[in-house]
Amino acid sequence: MSQSTTPALGAVIYLGLAFVAAGYFTFAAVQGDHGLFRRVQIEAEAAELRAERDRLATELAGLSNKTRRLSDGYLDLDLLDEQARDVLGLIRPDELVIR
């Protein structure tokens, strides 16, 4: 009997399938729905949302302060005067209007 130097057909098919599977899982790990690129994208979106949340929290604090200052329990006459003149479009005689 002569020995063949070519690998058996089953071994070639097995290695081929193993390489295809390894390639698929590598691609899925990088590009897939839960891959590295998606993770970076989600982290960037999370950072943007945190910045927007902080901005909105600051805006809410300012509006809450104005609301408290215009409430019945604590009335800031200067703020009330400013808001009334802004809404009505009036000015005091001692003010200068710059357009």
Residue pairs with C-beta under 8 A, 6 or more apart in sequence:
28 35
29 35
29 36
30 36
30 37
31 37
32 38
66 79
68 74
69 75
69 76
69 79
70 76
70 79
70 80
70 83
84 90
85 91
85 92
91 97
